[in-house]
């Protein structure tokens, strides 16, 4: 069964800093990996989806990578802003299943 | 498209009462997921439908929970009788299944359930 871990659980950085959020998974036969953002009291918003055949995806200041052999994905946020403050979750779907397993998330605070 | 729609947004009920949560997936999506999120356990998958058919309900905690999807545009999650430990945020998500197998999940805003 796929297990997804996110470290650190919480992160506080000053505005403008480049940062990396980590996501590790146990089953390398991953179908895809998706990164989400969740604001307090809100639902999840999809940020980036990486298919198993891809190595990375980019959207604006966000870049997500996928390394199946090491069981890792990273979300890189460039030039962080206070508006980036939220919880970031990753989810991996394994093999032929379309059922994703979610990590517990990294709570990010970007302070001015 | 309006996105995934959930109702109600907030529900407060007394222990023992029946609770029904509703979800309308994005039009054209053929997979629907019900999740529960708590501080203690994070985001847990309860049940997953594909083409209106329940595929995996192994996450449903007990018989008090039931879910239906009578058509492609509507699903319900029912708790009867409700208990205080059912208090959580319940999310519905839908997924398209195109030829490329793209299955990006789109989440609704959630229903915050409080059972007193």
HADDOCK unambig.tbl for C-alpha pairs under 7 A between the chains (distance, minus, plus):
assign (segid A and resid 42 and name CA) (segid B and resid 109 and name CA) 5.84 0.50 0.50
assign (segid A and resid 43 and name CA) (segid B and resid 107 and name CA) 6.27 0.50 0.50
assign (segid A and resid 43 and name CA) (segid B and resid 108 and name CA) 6.06 0.50 0.50
assign (segid A and resid 43 and name CA) (segid B and resid 109 and name CA) 4.41 0.50 0.50
assign (segid A and resid 43 and name CA) (segid B and resid 110 and name CA) 5.93 0.50 0.50
assign (segid A and resid 44 and name CA) (segid B and resid 107 and name CA) 5.75 0.50 0.50
assign (segid A and resid 45 and name CA) (segid B and resid 107 and name CA) 6.84 0.50 0.50
assign (segid A and resid 46 and name CA) (segid B and resid 106 and name CA) 6.82 0.50 0.50
assign (segid A and resid 49 and name CA) (segid B and resid 104 and name CA) 6.58 0.50 0.50
assign (segid A and resid 102 and name CA) (segid B and resid 43 and name CA) 6.60 0.50 0.50
assign (segid A and resid 104 and name CA) (segid B and resid 42 and name CA) 5.61 0.50 0.50
